Amino acid sequence: MYQKIKWGFYNEMRPKEIEAILKKRPIAFLPWGAIEYHGKHNPVGLDSIKALNLCTDVAKETGGIVMPVVDLAANLIKSYPGISFKKHSIEFSEKLIYMICEEYLDQLADQDFKIVILLSGHAGEPHLQNLKTVAENFNKKNKSKHCWALAEFDVLPKDLLVANHSALEETSLQLYYAKEMVDLKSLPQDREISLELDAVSGRDPRSASVSYGEKIAKTFVHNVSKKIQLLINSFC
Ligand SMILES: [Zn+2]
C-alpha cells in the first residue's frame, strides 16, 4: 500500500497549497458532467454529481487535485431520436465540447500536471468518444504526460454496472452520494419502466439502494486507484 498523499479542490486552494500538492502528486482529476433530464426521480445534475464524487473519492486514495466539475455536454436525451424530453437539459454542440476539452487539457499540461484523469459522467455518443479522442491526441502530443479519459463502466464488471441512463446503477450512485435528491416514489408502481415514459435506459431503478451505490463506488475507487498507481510509476 502506498503512502497517503494530500488532495484538494483546485478552486478552494491558494496557490501555495496547490503547488505543495502538485510537487508530490501532479495529478488533476477532471470530472466531466452534464445538465440533463434524468427522469422524475433523479436530479438533472446526476452525471456531474456522480463524476465529482467519484473523482473526489479516488483523489482521497491517490492524492491529487480535483478540478471543478465541467457541466457542459453534447448528445443529451433532449435530442435523442424517437423520445420527447425537451426540458431540463442544457445541451452544447459536439464541436464546442471538443474545443473546450482540448483547451482545458493544454492548460493543465502548462501548469505542470503530469497525469489527468478525465471522468465522464455522461455516456452519450459521440460525446464520450470525442473526449477520449481529445485525450488520445493530447497523449500523442505530450509524451511525458498522460490523460486517461474514461466512463465508470470502463473499469467495472458488467454484473455490477453497465452504461445506463437513470437506471439501477446511476440511481444507486445518486442515492449513495446525495440521497435527499432522489425521489423513488415518483416512479410508477403499476407498470414496466421505459425509456419513452420514464427516461430510464437500463435496469429497473425501483430497486436502487444506497448500499448498491456504495458497492459500485468502492469498486470503482479500488480499480481506478490501482491503474493510477501504474501511471504514477510511468509519468511522475
Ligand atoms: Zn446520467
Residues whose N, C-alpha, C, O or C-beta is under 5 A from the ligand:
A	BS01	ZN	L46 D47 G121 N164 H165 S166
